[in-house]
Each structure stands twice: as structure tokens, then as C-alpha cells.
Amino acid sequence: MPVSTTVHTAALPTETFYEDRGTGPALLLVHGHPFDHTMWQPQIDRFSRTHRVIAPDLRGYGATPLGTHQAPTRRPDATAPRSLGLDVFAEDLVALLDALEIDDCVLAGLSMGGQIAMELYRRHPGRVRGLVLADTFPAAETEEGRKARNAMADRLLREGMRGYADEVLDRMVAPYNTHAAPHVHRMMCATDPVAAAAALRGRAERADHRHTLTTVAVPALVVVGRDDSYTPVADAEEMHALLPHATLAVIDRAAHLPNLERPEEFDAVLESYLRSLVRTS
């Protein structure tokens, strides 16, 4: 069962819920939007045999509230942040590592989680001994993209999550991977629209992390689903080219969530990467 701890950052402190399983080198799994830590359930189950796996719910997602001792709200109010930048999520994660007395970790993030991982590395490179970037991209948002994210944030506040979840499910999970769809749809529908909107606005203003990738001194793994239309293979190839020490893996018959759509294939790639870190350490 997940547990919680209060983490203190430059933003308001919040009670962070997380799953902490296994012993050994730390593996921190950062979920995407609009999901929660259970999107990593296959990896938590497998890699907790060899690692200490930490899988938190990000601020405003899952069981972690948006602010101090506030239950997630279903409508905006004076205390709810309008925007949550990647820096807030990154500092929350560092505060969680501090609370758990973990000096460094292998940091893995998918989609928005990958962008948070890049921001965390930019701010705290010494806390990262390995970097896994799955179905994500490093570039700053375009003007068109900023408008689209802000418009979607407005829509989520008006309508809630279900309509959005229904529309994008086939892009999150390829239609031929029906086994993963119910879990993904449940996570999306359960997400607090206020938090989702704030994260969208924050991502609209995110920094360009392409230069950050060129400075990554630790071995990296880039993973992408072959049929991902959000972050296509070309984006993964760009990241792979920017990273000084990286491996690229393309998971066939998967879209945006290969860790859930094709967990055996995804886990085999991740396991090989984690073993390589042991050999080179």
C-alpha cells in the first residue's frame, strides 16, 4: 500500500503519496499526465525484486493533494494554483528523496514524467545516476502548442476529465492493446481537472531541455512505442542523438504507454539497462 510523507519545497508543502518497495539501488518512477503512480504497476512488481522502487503520485494527481492538507478539488478556488511548472514537480521529487534519505537514484519518467525528469536533472544532476526517458520530448512548446494546452486546460475546468479521456484513449493506448485500456481510462477519469489544468499551463511554459540533454553525464535509456503519435520515434531519435551516453529502444506494437501495453518487452529493455549500470559502476 502507498504511504505518504510531507515534502517541503519553494511551493506550498504537500502530503506526497508514494509506493516504496524492495531494497537495493533506488529507482524513481515518474508518471505522466493525466495518470498516477499505478501506471508503473508492472515495473513496480518486477523491479522491486532487485531495486528499491519509489513510485509517487505527483502533486495534484492520484492521492497527492494539490496543496497542504487539501483534498483534491473538483472546481477551481482561491487556493488552487493556476499553473504548476515542471520545476515544482521536480523539487517535490527531490524533497521526497531527501525525506527517504536517498542520495541518488535511477530516474525514469514517461511523457510529462520524462520532462520532469529532464528538469530534475538540470537542477540536481548529482541526484541522478541513470536517466530513463520514455515517450517524451525535450523541446519547448511552440506558440500553437501553448495555445492548445491553455485551451485544453480551460476545457477540463469546464467539463471535467471524462470527455477528454474518451477522446484520447486510442492515442494513449493503441486500439490493439485492449488489455491496458480500462486501467488507463480509469486513471484519466479519476484525475483532478484542476490539477490537470494547472499542469497543462505549466507545461505550456516549460524550458527547452535539448541543451540539458547534451550535458547528461550518466548513461541514459530512451524508450518509445513504435506507434506513439504524441511523441513519435523521431522525437526519441533526436533525444538519443543529443545524449552523450544513451541507448535507444523502440517497442513494437505500442503507442504512448509501452510500459503498460507491452510490459514484458519494456521491462526487458529496462532490465538490460539497469544491469549495464551495475557493470559500469
N, C-alpha and C positions, 0 to 999 in steps of 0.2 A: 504493500500500500504506500502511496506517496506520503511524504511528510512535509513539514513546512519550516521555514525559518524567516525571520525578518532581516531583510538586507537594506543597508543604508547607502544611498548614492546622492549625487548632487540633486537629483529629482527627489520627490517625496519617497520616504521609505515605504516598502510594501512587504506584505507577507507572501513569500515566494514558495509555491508548492513544487515539489520535485520528487522524482524516484531515484533512489540511491541503492544500487545493488551490486554485489560482487566485491572482490578485492583485487589489488594489483594496480597497474598504471591506470590513471584516470582517463576516461573517455567521456567527454561532454557533448551531448547531442542536443542540437538547437532546432526546434521545429519551425515549419514555415507558416504562412498565412493562408487561410484562417483556421489553423488547426490547434492541436495541443500536444503534450508530450507523448500521448499514446500513438501518434503516427510513427513513433520509433519502436513500437512494441516488439516486432520480430527481432530487432537488433538488441534491445534490452535483454530479451530472453537468451539470445545466443552469446553475446559478448560479455555478459556478466559472469560467464564461466572463467574468463581469462583476465577481465579488467574490472575496475570499479567504474560502473556506468552511472553517470549523473544525467538525468533527463528532466529538465524543469519545464513547467508551464511559464511562458513568458508573461510579462506584466499585461494584465487585461485579458489573458487567454486561459482557457481551462479553469482551474481552481484558483489561479492567482488573481487577486483583485487589481483594479486599475490604480488605486492609491491606498494610503494607510488605512487598514482595517475597514475598507469599504467593500461591500459586496458588489459584484458587477451590476451595473445599472442598465436598464433597457431603454433609457432615453437620456439625452444629454442634460446636464445640470451645471451649476456654477462651479462645482468641484472637479468635474471631469475635464482632463486636458483635451484641447482641440487637436493637438498634434503630438505624436510620440516619435522622436527621431531614433535612428539606429544607435546613436550614442547612449541613449537612455537604456535600451535593451542590453547593449554591450557592458555598460557599467553595472547593471543589475547582475549580469553573469559573473563578472569579476568579484563583486561583493559576495555572491554565493560561493565561489571558490574560496574566498577568504574565510567565510563562515565555516566552511567544511575543512579548512586548513589544508587545502590542496594548492601546492606551489605552481604546478604546471600540468597541462593536460593535452591529449589529442583532442582537437576541437573540430567537430563535424556539424555542418549546417546545410539545410536544404532550402532552396528558394529564398524567401526573406531571411531564413536562418543562415544561409550562406552569406548574405550581405551583412548580417550582424556579425558573423564570424570574421569577415574581412575588416569590419570596423574595430572589432576587439583586437585583432592582430595589429592594426595600425596604431592603436593606443597602447597596447600592452604586449609587445612581441615576446617578451621574456616569459609570459604565462603559457605560451603555445609551443609544444614540442612536435606537433604534427597537425596538418591542416587538411580537412576534407571538405570539398566544395561540391555540392550535388545540385544539379538542375537550378543553377543560379547564374547571375551575370554581374560584372563589376562596374559597368559604365553608369554615369549619372543619368538621370531621367531627361528625356527630351522635352521640349515645350509641349508638344502634343501629348506626351505621356503624363506630364504634370497635370494638364487639364483633365485627362481621362481619370487619373487617380482621385483628384478632388471631386470630380463629378460622381464617381462611384461612392466616395465617402458620403456625399450628400444623399445619394440614393439609399445607402444602407441605413442611415439615420431615419429616413422617411419610411422605409419599407421593411427593415429587418433583413435577416440573412437568407431566408428560405428561397426566395425567388432567384437570388444570385447563385446559391448553391445548386439549384436545379439547372441553371443555365450553363455553369462551368464544369459540372461533374465530368462530362465526357472529355474535357481537356485535362482535368486533373488526373483522371484515371482513364486509360484507353478503353473504348467500349468492349474490347475483347477480354478485358480483365475484370469481369463482373464480380469476382470474389472479393475484390478490395473496395468496391463502390459503396456498399452500405456503411462501412466504418467511416470512410471519407465524408460521405454526405452527413452523417450524424455529427462529426466534428465541426463541419462548416455551419450547420444549422444551430449548434449549441454555442457558437462564439458570440460574445457580447458585441453588438453592432457599434456601440460607442467606442470600444477599444479598437475594433477593426477599422473604423473610420479614422481614428487618431493615427493608427499605424500607416494607413494609406497616405495620409497627409505628410507624415514624416518621411516615408519612402519617396514621395514626390520631390523632396528637397535633399535627398541623400547626396553624399560626396561621390566623386568619381574615384573608384578604387583600383583603376588599372595601374597607376604608378605603385600603389601599395603592393600589388602582386609581384612587381619586379624586385621588391625588397625582401620577399619572404625567404628567410634563410633556412627554414626547416623543410623536410620532404613533404610534398603535398600530393593529394589524390583528387582528381577531377572526375566526377561521375555524371552521366546524363542518360536519360531514357532516349532511345532511338527516335521515338515518335512524339517527343515533347515539343509542343507548339509554342509554349510560353518561353522557354529557354532552349532553343534548338541546338543541335550538335555544333553548329558553327560558333555559338557563344562559348561552349565548352572548349572547343579547339583554340579560340582566342585566349581564354584563361590559361590553358595548358602552355601556349607559346610564351605568355608573359612570365609564368612562374619559373624560377631558375632550376628547381629540382622537383619535377612533377611527373606523375603517371596519369594517363587519360584512359578511362574505361567507358564504353558505350554499351548500355544494357538493351539488348534487343527485346522487342515486344513489350515495351513500357513507354509511358508518357511522362508526366511531370512528377510522379511519385514511385520511382522504380524500387525503392526500399520496401514498399507495400505491394506493388504489382508483381514484382519478381524478386521476392526476398532471398531466395536461395542464390540467385545469380549476384545480387547486390552484396550479400553477405560474403560470398566467396571472394569478391574483389576487395572488400574492406578487410577481410581476414588476411589476405595476402599482403596488403599494405601494412597492417599492424605488425605482422611478422617481420616485415622488412625494417621497421623501426627498431625492433629488438636487435636485429643483426647489425645495424649501423650505429647503435648507441654505445 
